[in-house]
Amino acid sequence: MDLRVPSGSFFTLIGLILLGMGAFAPHMGAAPLTTENVNLYSGAAMLVFGLFLLLMAWRATRLQKGSNP
C-alpha cells in the first residue's frame, strides 16, 4: 500500500473537521493573540494537502497499471 493513501486520508479527515469547526463555531477558533479564525485556515490547508496526497497516490497507481501489459 502506498503511504500517501493513509496519510492523505488522515489529513483530509482532520482538515474537514477543522474546516467545519471554523465555519460553524468561529468563536472557538480564535487564538489568544489574534482575531483570525485559526481552525478555518489550518483546516483548509490540511484539506488541500490531504487531497493532494490522495491525488498523487491515485495517479501513481494509475501509471503503474498503465505500464504493466
PyMOL commands that set and color helices and strands:
alter all, ss='L'
color gray80, all
select helices_A, chain A and resi 4-24+26-29+38-67
alter helices_A, ss='H'
color red, helices_A
deselect
rebuild
show_as cartoon
